[in-house]
Amino acid sequence: MVAFVEDTLYKDKVKKNFFKDEKERLLWIRLNAQHIQYSSKKLNRIDKPLGELGVPYTYMQISANQLEYDEYMCDAPRYSFEELLSLSDEEMFRLARERNKEEIRKMFAKFLNE
């Protein structure tokens, strides 16, 4: 099933490399997983460990899935290293909400203009 999704979703897309090596890529995945974990605690009152890569539905795997999507479909990862390292959990949470609101505004504007 996963191969089918990748084949259709990323068909004719080139995978971008945002990091200098695999160690840096894994660090980004871990930092983003911590952000997802914090958001889950704050929004849903769910307190689970980060988990591991390769284990479905863990924060680490969700983060890896997000990065893989970004590598194929976006021009940059959803958060920079600077944002993940320098902003507090609450500041990252607010940044994510602002970006999501802006993305929703763009989608509705596009929908309304068509």
Secondary structure as UniProt FT lines:
FT   HELIX           2..9
FT   TURN            11..12
FT   HELIX           22..44
FT   TURN            53..54
FT   TURN            56..57
FT   HELIX           59..73
FT   HELIX           81..86
FT   HELIX           89..113
//
